[in-house]
Amino acid sequence: MERGIVLFPGDLKRVFSVAEELGFDGIEIRIVHPEEISLSELKDLVNKYKVEVYAISTSGAAIIDELILSSLKKSIRRAAIQRIKKYINFALNFNAVVTIGLIKGWIYSTDKRSQFEDYFTECLEECNKYAAKKGVNLASEPINHLRKICSILF
């Protein structure tokens, strides 16, 4: 049975080392800006520790840069789509999936729920088309917690 862990920001070498020690086959990494990660260094770690990159988390874009697919602001939605396309291009190097979780966004007002859902659907359709052309799978990550003034858009 294959096992994996989620990689949180930190020392990549240490995380790969620990993953190998624990007998994991692969990990999910959370990155904010894919273009800032050295592909050659990451590939070296994969080869050295025999631990694959199975998934690329998009949550860093949501948490750090506040990029949200269901945002009421078109400029934020467009920036989120562009970032996801960068994640997709990055994932190609590892045959990894791209997880869509927090970047989905939040519903702040129940009277605008359908608008949030429409924006999210429109953005996800564009991302799915791009991912399909590249041969990368997107995975919807269920978010099971609520915020005080909003609920997570599933």
CORDADA-V306050 format. One record per backbone hydrogen bond with DSSP energy under -0.5 kcal/mol. CO is the residue of the C=O (numbers start at 1). NH is the residue of the N-H. E is the energy in kcal/mol with one decimal. If there is no record, write none. Layout:
CO;NH;E, CO;NH;E
//
This chain:
3;25;-2.3, 3;26;-1.4, 5;28;-2.3, 6;8;-0.6, 7;30;-1.0, 10;12;-0.9, 11;15;-2.4, 12;16;-2.7, 13;17;-2.2, 14;18;-2.8, 15;19;-2.7, 16;20;-2.4, 17;21;-2.5, 18;22;-2.3, 19;24;-2.7, 20;23;-1.4, 25;52;-3.1, 26;5;-1.3, 27;54;-2.2, 27;55;-1.3, 28;7;-4.6, 29;31;-0.6, 29;57;-3.1, 32;34;-0.5, 33;36;-2.2, 34;37;-1.6, 37;39;-0.7, 38;42;-2.4, 39;43;-2.9, 40;44;-2.1, 41;45;-2.0, 42;46;-2.2, 43;47;-2.5, 44;48;-2.8, 45;49;-2.5, 46;50;-1.3, 46;51;-0.8, 52;27;-2.2, 52;54;-0.9, 54;97;-2.3, 55;29;-2.4, 55;57;-0.5, 56;99;-2.7, 57;31;-1.1, 58;61;-1.0, 58;62;-1.0, 59;63;-3.0, 60;64;-2.5, 60;65;-0.9, 61;67;-2.3, 62;66;-0.6, 66;68;-0.6, 68;71;-1.1, 72;74;-0.6, 73;77;-2.0, 74;78;-2.8, 75;79;-2.0, 76;80;-2.3, 77;81;-2.3, 78;82;-2.4, 79;83;-2.2, 80;84;-2.4, 81;85;-2.1, 82;86;-1.5, 83;87;-2.3, 84;88;-2.5, 85;89;-2.3, 86;90;-2.2, 87;91;-2.8, 88;92;-1.5, 90;93;-1.4, 91;94;-1.9, 91;95;-0.8, 91;96;-1.9, 92;95;-0.6, 97;56;-2.6, 97;99;-0.5, 98;139;-2.7, 99;58;-1.0, 99;101;-0.7, 100;141;-2.7, 101;104;-2.4, 102;105;-1.2, 103;69;-3.2, 104;70;-0.8, 105;153;-2.0, 106;108;-0.8, 107;151;-1.7, 109;112;-1.8, 110;113;-1.2, 112;116;-2.3, 113;117;-2.6, 114;118;-2.4, 115;119;-2.5, 116;120;-2.6, 117;121;-2.7, 118;122;-2.6, 119;123;-2.4, 120;124;-2.9, 121;125;-2.3, 122;126;-1.6, 123;127;-2.3, 124;128;-3.0, 125;129;-2.2, 126;130;-2.0, 127;131;-2.8, 128;132;-2.7, 129;133;-1.9, 130;134;-1.5, 131;135;-1.1, 131;136;-2.6, 137;98;-2.3, 139;100;-3.5, 139;141;-0.6, 140;142;-0.6, 142;144;-0.6, 150;147;-1.5, 151;107;-3.0, 152;154;-0.6
//
